[in-house]
Amino acid sequence: MKTPMNKLQNNGIPIKKNAQLSIASHNVGDLSETNRALYLQRIRSFVRRSGRSSKAQKRAFESLGPQFKIAYQSSTINWLTAFGRDNCPRILEIGFGMGETTAHIARNRPNEDFIAVEVHEPGIGALLKLIGQIPLSNIRIIQHDAVEVVENMLSEASIDGVHIFFPDPWHKKRHHKRRLLQSPFVALLASRLKPGGYVHCATDWQEYAEQILEVLNIETSLKNITDHYTTRPNYRPVTKFENRGVLLGHKVWDIVFQKKFFPNFPNKRI
Ligand SMILES: C[S@@+](CC[C@H](N)C(=O)[O-])C[C@H]1O[C@@H](n2cnc3c(N)ncnc32)[C@H](O)[C@@H]1O
């Protein structure tokens, strides 16, 4: 028997009829505070995939997890406890997949700390394996829904950048409401950015690229660093998956917005 959609979207807890939201389009920026909170609780932008971890991923998960994973909590992160330092830029990455890009960027930017959020356990094992191999000390992983992490574990104006590379596009129209990048979440993300901080998204799905551009444009505290899409910043490597697509003629759209009223950086870093 199929699980009703409303149960799927609320971690199996039925949603009362009068609490339901009508999200006809992705333009949901004008929700009331109550509806915004409900929206953030209900929609899950991921499904728990059944893929198994390899032996090496499991080993990395068990041996390095205790050192590099931070447990989800409903209070804000203590950066000094988490990274052993709290005086350098902090970048949040949402949905790192198998973590190749995360590790690549963290290796090239040793003076920044990376808080990487993912729910897929084999991917977490894969990133932990890279952390051990390279080795890296500036990544911490949270295995939890990023929406709740941003809402509860990050305080306002506490991060310098956000990376969201190839978020699940949820191709079918009836699934668009599951897309991560929608106005309420963008508003939440923007509130966590320091002035001058940036949001960098990349996608290979044109219609999602248009949506991302639109919802970032709607957020008045952000401004596009170009007029439209931007050329891929050098720090973002081209992944194997992306290369395959490019060979097949698929395009990739990079979008970078910056939080307004900033002093000196991060334009230099982009
Ligand atoms: C299409 S994959 C892209 C992975 C990677 N960024 C890349 O470029 O290859 C999207 C990833 O985002 C993760 N994800 C989606 N929504 C998430 C959420 N709310 N919290 C944490 N991870 C999420 C999924 O588990 C999945 O691994």
The ligand as a MOL file (V3000), in Angstrom:
LIG
                    3D

  0  0  0     0  0            999 V3000
M  V30 BEGIN CTAB
M  V30 COUNTS 27 29 0 0 0
M  V30 BEGIN ATOM
M  V30 1 C 22.0100 15.0970 -6.3090 0
M  V30 2 S 22.9650 14.8590 -4.8860 0 CHG=1
M  V30 3 C 24.3710 15.9010 -5.1960 0
M  V30 4 C 25.5510 15.5310 -4.3900 0
M  V30 5 C 26.8000 16.4090 -4.5250 0
M  V30 6 N 26.5810 17.7730 -4.0720 0
M  V30 7 C 27.3440 16.4140 -5.9380 0
M  V30 8 O 27.4950 17.4970 -6.5110 0
M  V30 9 O 27.6210 15.3350 -6.4650 0 CHG=-1
M  V30 10 C 22.0700 15.7660 -3.6440 0
M  V30 11 C 22.4650 15.3370 -2.2360 0
M  V30 12 O 21.8260 16.1950 -1.3050 0
M  V30 13 C 21.4480 15.4410 -0.1690 0
M  V30 14 N 20.3560 16.1880 0.4740 0
M  V30 15 C 19.1990 16.5840 -0.0950 0
M  V30 16 N 18.4560 17.2620 0.7750 0
M  V30 17 C 19.1630 17.3080 1.9300 0
M  V30 18 C 18.9000 17.8600 3.2130 0
M  V30 19 N 17.7680 18.5260 3.4640 0
M  V30 20 N 19.8140 17.6990 4.1820 0
M  V30 21 C 20.9760 17.0350 3.9340 0
M  V30 22 N 21.2810 16.4800 2.7410 0
M  V30 23 C 20.3770 16.6160 1.7550 0
M  V30 24 C 21.0280 14.0980 -0.7410 0
M  V30 25 O 21.1200 13.0750 0.2230 0
M  V30 26 C 22.0260 13.9190 -1.8760 0
M  V30 27 O 23.1470 13.1880 -1.4850 0
M  V30 END ATOM
M  V30 BEGIN BOND
M  V30 1 1 1 2
M  V30 2 1 2 3
M  V30 3 1 2 10
M  V30 4 1 3 4
M  V30 5 1 4 5
M  V30 6 1 5 6
M  V30 7 1 5 7
M  V30 8 2 7 8
M  V30 9 1 7 9
M  V30 10 1 10 11
M  V30 11 1 11 12
M  V30 12 1 11 26
M  V30 13 1 12 13
M  V30 14 1 13 14
M  V30 15 1 13 24
M  V30 16 1 14 15
M  V30 17 1 14 23
M  V30 18 2 15 16
M  V30 19 1 16 17
M  V30 20 1 17 18
M  V30 21 2 17 23
M  V30 22 1 18 19
M  V30 23 2 18 20
M  V30 24 1 20 21
M  V30 25 2 21 22
M  V30 26 1 22 23
M  V30 27 1 24 25
M  V30 28 1 24 26
M  V30 29 1 26 27
M  V30 END BOND
M  V30 END CTAB
M  END
